[in-house]
């Protein structure tokens, strides 16, 4: 199957670019909806997954159009690679939506710089409008990460934590993962941090009470689980 630029050669090339951008949004939406059935992630990640194909398609299609008549295939590929290479995050990674908006800004500037100001304006308006719309609707409400908790258990240094709490955790939790071990109290205590998902919210107090028996009634905390800022 050939490129849309060839299949729709009877249409104006600018119109073909817009069709490609719209098709990329639809494919990104379908792709994300299907993946979200099994993937647990933040809403901002899903919004980014939907809009990124549209941004990339707008850059590549416009650059391809600009160089269509003036350069060989090798030159076009190299130019597109350089254009996408403008996205270089040298500082600490931000949230998914921050990277999305930065990527979108570069794409809009690149398209404008090639002289396609009308296309750049349409991309800017559609991207910003879709971003607001996707963040407003409860499309991915069922994929919230709010069900996951951070369980912190302080234990004496002489307690073997490897299997000490497995029986209790298996009884009251749907899943659990030890994500951090650190010393506290001038090295006389350990603090274990678990990423957990409760079988039922009604079990919180019973879970904590049974853990207190095991950890000599030292501090226990059950908090909302928040992913590291370094991840999307």
Buried (B, 14 or more C-beta within 10 A) or exposed (E): EEEBBEEBEEEEBBEBBBBBBEBBBEBBBEEBBEEBEEEEBBBBBBBBBBBBBBBBBBBBBBBBBBBEEEBEEEEBBEBBEEBBEEBEEEEEEBBBBBBBBEBBEBBBEBBBEBEBEEBBEBBBEBBEEBBEEBEEEEBBEEBEBEEBBBBBBBBEEEBEBEEBBEEBBEEBBEEBEBBEEEEEEEEEBBBBBBBBBBEEEEBEEEBBEBBBEBBEEBBBEBEEBEBEEEEB
